[in-house]
Amino acid sequence: MGEQLQVAPSEFEIIRQDFEKKSSKLGKNIEQLEEEKMHLRLDADVQRSGAEKWRKGKTKAEDDLDSLKTDYKKLHLSMRTAGLGKTSKQWRHEIREEKANTDWWERKFREAQARNKDLEKSLSESKNEQGELRARVEELEKSLYQYRNHNTTMELRVSLSKIEEMKGRIEEL
């Protein structure tokens, strides 16, 4: 009978045991929830950190984009100022104009060279003529000198003959 007799737990004891089991389960659930909460906080921190990096990266990318836009505008303005922002058609037209100008200037240069050659030839001929004229002037000066000398001699002869003639008259007288 001793074996059959078992102490039956009281109602209070049963409620307390149920309460302890539920309390233990709830404690474990709370621990799990707190652990999940901690993991979620860590995940949230990691997400916040990643989001912050993305925001910083986005801000830097936007700043870089703004800088590139500014640089592009400056470059485009410089190209327009320098005449580099032209279409192929505009470049071909400008090249044709420059080639026409180059041809015109080359033609003018060749004409100027031809004129220079003609002027040098004329100058050479003028120098030859000038040399010939100088020689002729020297020849004429010599002739004039000789003529003057001849005239002086003739005048002297005439004067001498007049003097002799006068001498003869004087003697006659």
Secondary structure as UniProt FT lines:
FT   TURN            2..4
FT   HELIX           11..82
FT   HELIX           88..172
//
